Amino acid sequence: MTLEENLSKCIDDKGIALTVVSRRTGIPYMALYDSLKNRSKKRDIKGKELIKLCKFLNVNPIDFADKEGNNEGNE
């Protein structure tokens, strides 16, 4: 899964509405929606947005890097 898919899953698993995430992080709703939910846009999450999301979700950004679907360094 991509970083954006992993973030979306984390938010869904915690049962938090995207509107709440937007209000509490200050990230515009449409930016979050286009990055995390809108499959036709394929907007990458920005670094500052990632940090804000991770602080809000109380998770380490490295956790998402480890979940990406590549095997670099794991051979």
N, C-alpha and C positions, 0 to 999 in steps of 0.2 A: 504494500500500500504506500501511497505517497504521503508526504508530510501533511498535506491538507486533508487527506482522507483520514489519517490518524487523529488529527486535531478534531475533525468533525465527529468521529466515533467517540472520542473522549468526552466531548460536550454532550453528545446524545446519551452516553452511558451514565453521565451524572444527572441527566434529566433537566438540563438548563436550557431555557429558550434562547435563541440567538438574539432576540431583542434585549434580553437581560444582559447577555455578554456584551453587546454593543454599548448599552448605557453605562455599565460598570467599568469597561476598559477605555471608553472614549473612541473606539474604532467605529467608523461609520457602518451602519447596518448593511448597506449594499456592498461595501468592501468585504465584509465577513461573508455575506451570502454568496457573492461571486467567487470567493476563494474556497469556501467550504461546502456549499450546497449546489451551486449552479454548474452543472457538468458541461454546459455549452460554452461557458466563459473561460474556464481553465485559468483563472487569475492566481498567480503565485502569492503566497502569504509573504509579507515584507518582514524583515528582521525585527524592527521595532514592534510590529504587530505580534510577532511570535513571542517576544519577551513579555508583552502586556498580557497575552493570553495565558502564558505559562504561569505568571504571577497570580492571575485571577483563578486559574484552575488548580493552583498549588501543585504544579508538576515541574520536573526538570526538563528543559528543552532537549537535553541529551537523550532522554527516554524516547523521544520521537525519532531522533536520528537513528537510534538502534533498531527501530521497528520498520524502517524503510526497506523496501524489497530488494536491496542489493547485498552482495556477499563480499564486498571489498574488505580485505583484511581478515576474513573469516575462513580462510582456506587452510 
